[in-house]
């Protein structure tokens, strides 16, 4: 059993209670315009090109079987005289160039891993989980889209006595999530808004699935946390946050509701993937305080870590 992931992050403190290891899955059904993990959109491997690291050595030109790399500027190896050119349309993300890149300018996003390898890395920090009441979190992307791999991992984590958490946005048939629930201790569910217009303009995902699935999740009795990323000019209005909080107030198994200001730290990720970065901003501190006050009128609010 294998799955496609793009990172295993140790010592996470914002992805659930305690100290955690977060496994990031590739593949997502949404295209949130402010996403901080654009390498998660596709389930396929991708080549990241860090231009500022490149020393224009030309080794990738010789190695690439698809001629995606070229060097402009003649035979001189002086950096001022040579320029590395990369044609993404020709790249198949085979990883041959990345494996031999001297300066780490070429890096593959996405690796196929088996259950045993992921388990080995997660178990390495079990003493920290035990000491801090932490555990492992499956994130992404959308982990549920790789439900078979998720299930196989979660079964092994539970056998090892590790607390399990899933970060999800609910853009799928609920039956996929239902298969995973027996092996989960907690779910962190992202709600971007309750206005269909937000989903059409900024998220490009199934509005109904996201809201219906959280109601169905609540009926299972499993505890969950809801998080809303707050984006200036998108969902930071009093009316939007009030509507979300009112909806959540009807759910019995909600532990708390967290509002998270978006950030622009992912700009470089878009650049190295050759993707357009859209400069969404966080609401002001005063606005966030106002929104948190509104949410607290209806539900318990708290920090995102759980």
Secondary structure by P-SEA (a helix, b strand, c coil): cbbbbcccccccccccccbbbbbbbccccccccccccccccccbbbbbbccccccccccccccccccccccccccccccccbbbbbccccccccccccccccccccccccccccaaaaaaaaacaaaaaaaccbbbbbbccccccaaaaaaaaaaaaaaabbbbbbbbcccccaaaaaaacccccccccccccccaaaaaccccccaaaaaaaaaaaaaacccbbbbbbccccccccaaaaaaaaaaacccccccbbbbbbbbccaaaaaaaacbbbbbcccccaaaaaaaaaaaaacbbbbcccc
